[in-house]
Amino acid sequence: MPDKKYRILIAEDDRDIIDLLELYLENAGYEVLSAENGLLAWQCLQQETVDLILMDIMMPEMDGYQLIRKVRENMNVPVIILSAKTEDSDKILGLDLGADDYIAKPFNPLEVAARIRSNIRRFYHLNDSRGRDEHEDSITIGELRLDLEGMKVTKRGEEILLTPTEFKILRMLMQNPGKVYTKIQIYEHVNGDYYASDDNTIMVHVSKLREKIEDDPKAPRYLKTIRGLGYKMEKQ
């Protein structure tokens, strides 16, 4: 059971899927809201506070891609896509727009619940003191400053807007500059268990993160690829 009653919004046009997920998630201790199209989901987000959004892509009124764009323009909350669109290009687009995770239909509801639990645990416990000095409230590398208390990143004093997953990846790398992490290590740190279908997920998040923190993403100063191994934050 979650320590607090986290609230999940399910945006899905199939009522049977909503009913199935509600059964599993409420049994796991979550409060569940639902919307049967993207527009209703967006209206719900204007009126209610939610801790995670689980959304389909193909929805009437406003599709999932449009909904993610609006969410990322206005709020910082974990987003998981649940979709029958399983092509790599669909998955990459969803992650590129700011989703934190992508689950293909048909799905195992126990896996969905596990991924929700992992995303909530990682996102809402970023401010714990494990692995760092209890008085440390920021990390600075070069012109990048990561505020651990405010959960924000600045470069030359200007705030960089990151998704929850991008923040978690950057935090992990900045806390251990010079250390090389594999894609699997990063994924497990960010989302919990690693799934073989998630090979491209971290690559997409790292690519987007580079675009935001680097002056020249093609010649990165901070976030380096170690060919055949993984990624590291370069010491400055």
Rosetta silent file (secondary structure, phi, psi, omega in degrees, C-alpha in Angstrom):
SEQUENCE: MPDKKYRILIAEDDRDIIDLLELYLENAGYEVLSAENGLLAWQCLQQETVDLILMDIMMPEMDGYQLIRKVRENMNVPVIILSAKTEDSDKILGLDLGADDYIAKPFNPLEVAARIRSNIRRFYHLNDSRGRDEHEDSITIGELRLDLEGMKVTKRGEEILLTPTEFKILRMLMQNPGKVYTKIQIYEHVNGDYYASDDNTIMVHVSKLREKIEDDPKAPRYLKTIRGLGYKMEKQ
SCORE:     score description
SCORE:     0.000 S_00000001
   1 L     0.000  139.909  175.386    0.000    0.000    0.000 S_00000001
   2 L   -62.889  150.905  178.754    1.258    3.554   -0.710 S_00000001
   3 L   -65.273  -32.806  175.827    2.243    5.571    2.366 S_00000001
   4 L  -127.089  167.539 -177.319   -0.255    8.256    1.316 S_00000001
   5 L   -82.809   83.811  178.774   -3.329    8.152   -0.866 S_00000001
   6 L   -69.923  145.757 -176.032   -1.771    9.050   -4.212 S_00000001
   7 E  -108.505  125.600 -178.419   -4.256   10.089   -6.883 S_00000001
   8 E  -110.619  132.193  172.134   -4.038    8.602  -10.381 S_00000001
   9 E  -102.028  122.548  174.919   -5.840   10.017  -13.429 S_00000001
  10 E  -101.380  118.155  175.414   -6.648    7.441  -16.119 S_00000001
  11 E  -107.678  106.062 -170.003   -7.317    9.020  -19.535 S_00000001
  12 L  -159.414  133.755 -176.856   -8.694    6.196  -21.687 S_00000001
  13 L   -90.138   -1.281  177.940  -11.649    5.869  -24.050 S_00000001
  14 L  -100.382  109.490 -175.573  -12.250    2.153  -23.366 S_00000001
  15 H   -62.572  -33.952  179.537  -14.508    1.854  -20.331 S_00000001
  16 H   -63.445  -38.894  178.745  -13.600   -1.810  -19.820 S_00000001
  17 H   -68.094  -41.684  177.408   -9.914   -0.895  -19.501 S_00000001
  18 H   -58.458  -46.994 -178.145  -10.734    1.892  -17.052 S_00000001
  19 H   -61.637  -40.858  179.401  -12.803   -0.507  -14.928 S_00000001
  20 H   -64.152  -47.614 -178.761  -10.007   -3.105  -14.930 S_00000001
  21 H   -66.916  -39.408  177.481   -7.312   -0.596  -13.963 S_00000001
  22 H   -58.101  -42.173 -179.270   -9.520    1.001  -11.318 S_00000001
  23 H   -59.765  -48.297 -177.548   -9.999   -2.406   -9.714 S_00000001
  24 H   -70.842  -42.927 -175.245   -6.265   -3.105   -9.506 S_00000001
  25 H   -72.716  -39.850  177.057   -5.161    0.402   -8.558 S_00000001
  26 H   -65.896  -35.912  176.495   -7.808    0.963   -5.891 S_00000001
  27 H   -65.931  -28.206  178.595   -6.918   -2.438   -4.442 S_00000001
  28 L   -83.089   -2.904  175.103   -3.287   -1.251   -4.352 S_00000001
  29 L   101.651   10.969  179.975   -4.319    1.760   -2.271 S_00000001
  30 L   -95.649  153.701  168.663   -4.571    4.516   -4.886 S_00000001
  31 E   -91.840  133.580 -173.096   -7.365    6.992   -5.439 S_00000001
  32 E  -120.873  129.156  169.131   -8.426    6.854   -9.096 S_00000001
  33 E  -110.471  154.381  179.771   -9.995    9.496  -11.337 S_00000001
  34 E  -140.368  153.590  176.780  -10.943    8.736  -14.932 S_00000001
  35 E  -145.074  135.392 -172.751  -11.731   10.559  -18.165 S_00000001
  36 L   -94.902    9.398  168.503  -12.932    8.949  -21.390 S_00000001
  37 L  -158.134  167.179 -175.228  -11.284   11.424  -23.762 S_00000001
  38 H   -64.775  -35.510 -179.370   -8.339   13.797  -23.763 S_00000001
  39 H   -65.951  -44.363  177.734  -10.444   16.946  -23.416 S_00000001
  40 H   -63.728  -35.664  177.681  -12.212   15.639  -20.313 S_00000001
  41 H   -63.733  -43.742  179.861   -8.827   14.620  -18.912 S_00000001
  42 H   -65.081  -40.749  177.641   -7.479   18.137  -19.430 S_00000001
  43 H   -63.124  -38.513  177.754  -10.582   19.661  -17.813 S_00000001
  44 H   -62.289  -40.601 -179.015  -10.124   17.309  -14.872 S_00000001
  45 H   -67.672  -23.001  176.472   -6.511   18.454  -14.486 S_00000001
  46 H   -75.814  -22.524 -173.437   -7.712   22.066  -14.261 S_00000001
  47 H  -108.788  -23.721 -173.803   -9.957   21.195  -11.334 S_00000001
  48 L  -123.725  153.943  172.760   -8.163   18.383   -9.484 S_00000001
  49 L   -96.691  126.596  178.075   -4.682   17.684   -8.192 S_00000001
  50 L  -124.401  156.288 -177.276   -3.265   14.368   -9.396 S_00000001
  51 L  -100.936  -17.786  177.585    0.017   12.614   -8.634 S_00000001
  52 E  -161.058  145.358  177.628    0.368   10.621  -11.883 S_00000001
  53 E  -115.245  128.546  174.419   -1.369   10.468  -15.265 S_00000001
  54 E  -112.841  114.352 -171.073   -1.896    7.175  -17.107 S_00000001
  55 E  -132.919  146.607  171.284   -3.066    7.942  -20.630 S_00000001
  56 L   -82.146  163.723  175.826   -3.952    6.339  -23.933 S_00000001
  57 L   -92.343  -50.761 -175.700   -2.784    7.895  -27.207 S_00000001
  58 L   -85.657   93.187  178.513   -5.784    7.307  -29.475 S_00000001
  59 L  -130.864  149.948  176.234   -8.599    9.233  -27.775 S_00000001
  60 L   -72.981  166.782  176.946  -11.433   11.386  -29.153 S_00000001
  61 L    71.557  -53.911  176.962  -11.658   15.167  -28.688 S_00000001
  62 L  -150.264  120.595 -177.522   -7.953   15.480  -27.793 S_00000001
  63 L   -79.053  173.413 -175.532   -5.448   12.685  -28.398 S_00000001
  64 H   -62.491  -35.923  179.421   -2.717   11.650  -25.982 S_00000001
  65 H   -63.821  -43.797  177.752    0.036   13.514  -27.801 S_00000001
  66 H   -63.709  -39.412 -179.319   -1.908   16.774  -27.567 S_00000001
  67 H   -65.364  -41.898  178.677   -2.647   16.093  -23.909 S_00000001
  68 H   -61.162  -43.678  179.684    1.025   15.479  -23.079 S_00000001
  69 H   -57.384  -45.570 -178.690    2.001   18.761  -24.735 S_00000001
  70 H   -66.723  -39.971  178.619   -0.537   20.678  -22.646 S_00000001
  71 H   -61.259  -46.418 -175.339    0.492   18.877  -19.454 S_00000001
  72 H   -71.646  -20.954  174.868    4.176   19.619  -19.997 S_00000001
  73 H   -76.117  -19.706 -169.662    3.467   23.284  -20.682 S_00000001
  74 H  -124.899  -18.465 -173.740    1.700   23.636  -17.360 S_00000001
  75 L  -153.802  158.512 -179.483    2.754   21.013  -14.808 S_00000001
  76 L  -116.057   92.210 -177.064    5.453   18.675  -13.623 S_00000001
  77 L  -142.302  142.599  178.920    3.787   15.321  -12.921 S_00000001
  78 L   -59.884  138.800  179.001    4.758   11.768  -13.962 S_00000001
  79 E  -127.519  127.578  174.669    3.060   10.617  -17.185 S_00000001
  80 E  -117.934  127.904  176.131    2.791    6.998  -18.345 S_00000001
  81 E   -89.991  136.117  176.620    1.475    6.192  -21.812 S_00000001
  82 E  -125.399  105.358 -167.344   -0.644    3.053  -22.202 S_00000001
  83 E  -146.144  149.698  173.459   -1.181    2.462  -25.909 S_00000001
  84 L   -81.145   -8.872  177.093   -1.824   -0.079  -28.660 S_00000001
  85 L   -81.140  104.166 -169.473    0.538    1.959  -30.859 S_00000001
  86 L  -110.345    4.133  177.202    3.666   -0.141  -30.435 S_00000001
  87 L   -66.976  148.101  179.230    5.962    1.066  -33.214 S_00000001
  88 H   -55.235  -37.140 -178.121    9.291    2.470  -32.030 S_00000001
  89 H   -64.418  -36.360  178.009    8.414    5.784  -33.673 S_00000001
  90 H   -67.480  -44.563 -179.967    5.220    6.061  -31.590 S_00000001
  91 H   -63.265  -45.293 -179.101    7.064    5.253  -28.385 S_00000001
  92 H   -63.542  -40.029  178.967    9.873    7.691  -29.162 S_00000001
  93 H   -62.454  -44.445  179.908    7.402   10.460  -29.991 S_00000001
  94 H   -61.197  -44.532  178.298    5.582    9.963  -26.706 S_00000001
  95 H   -66.902  -38.330 -178.985    8.815   10.035  -24.704 S_00000001
  96 H   -62.347  -34.334 -179.311   10.077   12.943  -26.769 S_00000001
  97 H   -77.832  -13.468  176.369    7.000   14.989  -25.844 S_00000001
  98 L   125.772    5.530  174.977    7.647   14.403  -22.148 S_00000001
  99 L   -68.173  151.224 -179.529    6.152   11.047  -21.114 S_00000001
 100 L   -96.056  -21.837 -177.993    8.128    9.230  -18.434 S_00000001
 101 E  -156.525  162.146 -175.368    7.200    5.684  -19.390 S_00000001
 102 E  -143.668  121.515  179.500    5.409    3.753  -22.164 S_00000001
 103 E  -119.178  129.943 -177.566    3.453    0.511  -21.770 S_00000001
 104 E   -87.186  143.311  170.547    2.133   -1.373  -24.797 S_00000001
 105 L   -87.254  147.232   -4.671   -1.322   -2.899  -25.045 S_00000001
 106 L   -68.592  151.811 -173.514   -2.289   -5.643  -24.373 S_00000001
 107 L  -126.948  161.875  172.148   -0.886   -5.198  -20.891 S_00000001
 108 L   -96.153  118.634 -177.099   -0.641   -7.014  -17.589 S_00000001
 109 H   -59.630  -26.522  176.641   -2.432   -4.869  -14.980 S_00000001
 110 H   -68.485  -35.031  175.977    0.077   -6.004  -12.372 S_00000001
 111 H   -67.897  -41.580  178.383    2.892   -4.554  -14.523 S_00000001
 112 H   -59.021  -46.351  179.505    0.953   -1.285  -14.876 S_00000001
 113 H   -62.385  -38.494  179.897    0.549   -1.097  -11.100 S_00000001
 114 H   -66.240  -40.843 -179.966    4.264   -1.872  -10.635 S_00000001
 115 H   -69.499  -37.591  175.061    5.320    0.860  -13.047 S_00000001
 116 H   -61.147  -46.181  179.775    3.013    3.370  -11.387 S_00000001
 117 H   -59.633  -43.290 -179.848    4.477    2.440   -8.022 S_00000001
 118 H   -64.696  -44.886 -179.730    8.031    2.835   -9.367 S_00000001
 119 H   -64.533  -41.293  179.331    7.356    6.227  -10.964 S_00000001
 120 H   -66.906  -43.683 -179.395    5.664    7.565   -7.843 S_00000001
 121 H   -61.214  -45.443 -177.497    8.386    6.242   -5.567 S_00000001
 122 H   -69.223  -41.609 -174.555   11.168    7.743   -7.658 S_00000001
 123 H   -74.801  -42.436 -172.663    9.475   11.079   -8.300 S_00000001
 124 H   -91.588    4.761  174.883    8.062   11.842   -4.877 S_00000001
 125 L  -122.658   26.878  178.741   11.118   10.744   -2.913 S_00000001
 126 L   -67.760  -24.351 -174.016   13.706   12.791   -4.788 S_00000001
 127 L   -92.542   10.390  178.343   14.259   14.981   -1.770 S_00000001
 128 L   -72.875  168.742 -172.187   15.378   12.255    0.630 S_00000001
 129 L  -100.431    7.518 -179.201   18.885   12.440    2.045 S_00000001
 130 L   -65.296  137.090  173.632   20.163    9.012    1.067 S_00000001
 131 L    79.253    7.741  178.343   23.496    9.037   -0.676 S_00000001
 132 L  -148.675  159.401  178.216   24.332   12.708    0.055 S_00000001
 133 L   -60.694  137.734 -174.182   25.425   14.898    2.890 S_00000001
 134 L   -64.087  -17.958 -179.438   22.409   15.901    4.983 S_00000001
 135 L   -96.604   -4.523 -177.633   23.328   19.596    4.582 S_00000001
 136 L   -78.410  123.881  179.076   23.756   19.435    0.802 S_00000001
 137 L  -121.741    1.483  177.396   20.915   21.171   -0.987 S_00000001
 138 E  -157.388  159.283  176.054   22.435   21.731   -4.431 S_00000001
 139 E  -129.491  131.750  178.760   25.021   20.362   -6.841 S_00000001
 140 E  -121.760  127.358  174.065   27.001   22.575   -9.209 S_00000001
 141 E  -132.511  115.018 -176.084   28.982   21.313  -12.201 S_00000001
 142 L    59.373 -124.677  179.890   30.323   23.964  -14.542 S_00000001
 143 L   -94.258    2.875  179.527   27.453   26.305  -15.352 S_00000001
 144 E   -94.352  134.837  174.690   24.804   23.784  -14.273 S_00000001
 145 E  -130.238  124.011  179.033   23.234   23.982  -10.814 S_00000001
 146 E  -106.009  117.864 -179.153   20.820   21.348   -9.582 S_00000001
 147 E   -91.709  107.578 -176.124   18.629   22.462   -6.663 S_00000001
 148 L   -72.729  -27.421  179.580   17.768   19.317   -4.682 S_00000001
 149 L   -82.768  -46.129 -179.887   15.233   21.058   -2.469 S_00000001
 150 L   -82.229   -8.578 -179.994   13.451   23.083   -5.152 S_00000001
 151 L    53.490   52.022  176.277   13.801   20.225   -7.689 S_00000001
 152 E  -143.062  162.201 -178.520   14.928   22.522  -10.469 S_00000001
 153 E  -125.322  136.911  176.021   17.966   23.006  -12.694 S_00000001
 154 E  -126.187  152.633  174.851   19.523   26.270  -13.820 S_00000001
 155 E  -133.312  122.003 -174.131   22.246   27.109  -16.317 S_00000001
 156 L    53.556   33.620  177.657   23.929   30.506  -16.068 S_00000001
 157 L    86.121   -8.639 -179.711   21.115   31.411  -13.677 S_00000001
 158 E   -96.634  131.125 -178.181   18.328   30.570  -16.161 S_00000001
 159 E   -70.008  138.688  175.500   15.943   27.765  -15.204 S_00000001
 160 E  -106.823  122.503 -178.786   15.823   24.716  -17.512 S_00000001
 161 L   -81.806  117.444 -179.188   12.430   23.015  -17.601 S_00000001
 162 L  -117.042  152.575  170.384   12.854   19.252  -17.263 S_00000001
 163 L   -75.399  164.021  177.265   10.400   16.376  -17.131 S_00000001
 164 H   -54.959  -41.064 -179.072   10.431   14.286  -13.925 S_00000001
 165 H   -68.296  -41.616  177.593   12.417   11.542  -15.661 S_00000001
 166 H   -60.963  -41.271  178.840   14.961   13.983  -17.096 S_00000001
 167 H   -61.399  -44.753 -177.766   15.426   15.490  -13.639 S_00000001
 168 H   -64.488  -39.607  178.184   15.993   12.072  -12.082 S_00000001
 169 H   -65.485  -46.123 -178.466   18.569   11.094  -14.706 S_00000001
 170 H   -64.434  -40.431  178.710   20.433   14.380  -14.360 S_00000001
 171 H   -59.726  -45.904 -179.819   20.362   14.161  -10.575 S_00000001
 172 H   -59.662  -45.576 -176.770   21.843   10.668  -10.653 S_00000001
 173 H   -71.521  -40.120 -178.345   24.659   11.680  -13.016 S_00000001
 174 H   -71.279  -27.782  177.870   25.466   14.988  -11.294 S_00000001
 175 H   -72.609  -17.548 -177.689   25.671   13.325   -7.893 S_00000001
 176 L  -135.466   61.269 -177.588   28.352   11.008   -9.278 S_00000001
 177 L   -59.856  138.083  179.785   30.401   12.972  -11.865 S_00000001
 178 L    90.978  -18.171 -179.679   32.851   10.850  -13.811 S_00000001
 179 L   -84.788  133.617 -179.221   31.031    7.590  -13.047 S_00000001
 180 L   -90.654  130.275  177.061   29.752    5.645  -16.058 S_00000001
 181 E  -117.304  136.807  175.554   26.197    4.254  -15.888 S_00000001
 182 L   -77.252  165.306  177.013   24.718    1.726  -18.319 S_00000001
 183 H   -60.374  -38.613 -179.320   21.264    2.243  -19.824 S_00000001
 184 H   -65.561  -43.207  178.561   19.949   -0.573  -17.632 S_00000001
 185 H   -60.906  -42.973 -179.913   21.386    0.992  -14.470 S_00000001
 186 H   -65.369  -45.289 -178.251   19.836    4.351  -15.331 S_00000001
 187 H   -62.141  -44.259 -178.897   16.459    2.824  -16.180 S_00000001
 188 H   -65.765  -34.292  177.206   16.361    0.782  -12.989 S_00000001
 189 H   -67.277  -39.042 -174.743   17.289    3.867  -10.938 S_00000001
 190 H   -82.244  -44.563 -170.901   14.571    5.940  -12.579 S_00000001
 191 H  -120.899    0.938 -179.131   11.731    3.460  -13.036 S_00000001
 192 L    93.851 -127.166 -175.665   12.541    0.352  -11.037 S_00000001
 193 L   -65.870  144.617  178.950   12.547   -2.959  -12.895 S_00000001
 194 L   -94.228  138.817  177.833   14.043   -3.070  -16.381 S_00000001
 195 L  -120.046  140.584 -175.015   12.064   -4.570  -19.256 S_00000001
 196 H   -58.415  -26.524 -178.062   13.649   -5.803  -22.499 S_00000001
 197 H   -76.652   -1.949 -173.979   11.198   -3.699  -24.520 S_00000001
 198 H  -100.037   19.779 -173.378   12.597   -0.501  -22.969 S_00000001
 199 L   -56.164  -38.658 -174.952   15.938   -0.452  -24.825 S_00000001
 200 L   -87.817  -11.692 -171.723   15.311    2.899  -26.538 S_00000001
 201 H   -59.266  -52.201 -177.676   13.664    4.664  -23.605 S_00000001
 202 H   -66.286  -37.014  177.850   16.783    5.959  -21.861 S_00000001
 203 H   -57.791  -41.907  179.964   18.398    6.921  -25.181 S_00000001
 204 H   -66.636  -45.198 -179.829   15.431    9.184  -25.930 S_00000001
 205 H   -63.225  -41.364  179.542   15.471   10.778  -22.474 S_00000001
 206 H   -64.732  -41.267  179.343   19.235   11.373  -22.629 S_00000001
 207 H   -61.004  -45.167  179.068   18.910   12.911  -26.086 S_00000001
 208 H   -66.192  -38.593  179.178   16.211   15.332  -24.882 S_00000001
 209 H   -62.877  -41.729  177.312   18.219   16.133  -21.767 S_00000001
 210 H   -60.122  -42.423 -179.251   21.245   16.990  -23.903 S_00000001
 211 H   -60.113  -28.302 -175.841   19.176   19.343  -26.021 S_00000001
 212 H   -89.373  -33.300 -173.156   18.225   21.234  -22.865 S_00000001
 213 H  -103.002  -17.626 -175.435   21.527   21.417  -20.964 S_00000001
 214 L   -97.250  144.729  171.277   24.159   21.552  -23.708 S_00000001
 215 L   -67.716  -39.652  178.297   25.149   24.554  -25.819 S_00000001
 216 L  -132.223   97.049 -177.337   25.860   22.103  -28.655 S_00000001
 217 L   -57.724  -25.812 -179.874   24.104   18.745  -28.147 S_00000001
 218 L   -78.683  -16.548  176.240   26.196   17.186  -30.943 S_00000001
 219 L  -132.175   69.141 -171.401   29.388   18.057  -29.079 S_00000001
 220 L   -65.066  138.976  176.005   28.289   17.710  -25.435 S_00000001
 221 L   -92.160  -32.946 -174.298   30.354   19.260  -22.676 S_00000001
 222 L  -102.006  -62.412 -171.595   28.477   17.698  -19.770 S_00000001
 223 E   -91.412  101.642 -172.793   26.523   14.557  -20.649 S_00000001
 224 E   -99.333  142.570  170.482   28.962   12.236  -22.388 S_00000001
 225 E   -92.207  128.522  174.330   28.300    8.942  -24.166 S_00000001
 226 E  -103.411  102.405 -169.296   30.842    6.238  -23.394 S_00000001
 227 L   -54.478  129.137  178.272   30.558    4.064  -26.479 S_00000001
 228 L    82.170   -6.038 -177.757   29.573    0.500  -25.731 S_00000001
 229 L  -121.224  -57.506 -176.426   29.125    1.239  -22.026 S_00000001
 230 E   163.293 -134.591 -174.171   26.677    4.026  -21.221 S_00000001
 231 E  -135.171  156.038  173.430   26.689    7.647  -20.058 S_00000001
 232 E  -149.704  158.704  173.024   28.476    9.861  -17.540 S_00000001
 233 E   -92.852  118.812 -177.121   28.485   13.453  -16.315 S_00000001
 234 L   -69.780  131.978  174.640   31.849   14.972  -17.226 S_00000001
 235 L   -67.873  141.937 -177.901   33.731   16.577  -14.358 S_00000001
 236 L  -109.528    0.000    0.000   34.395   20.285  -15.007 S_00000001
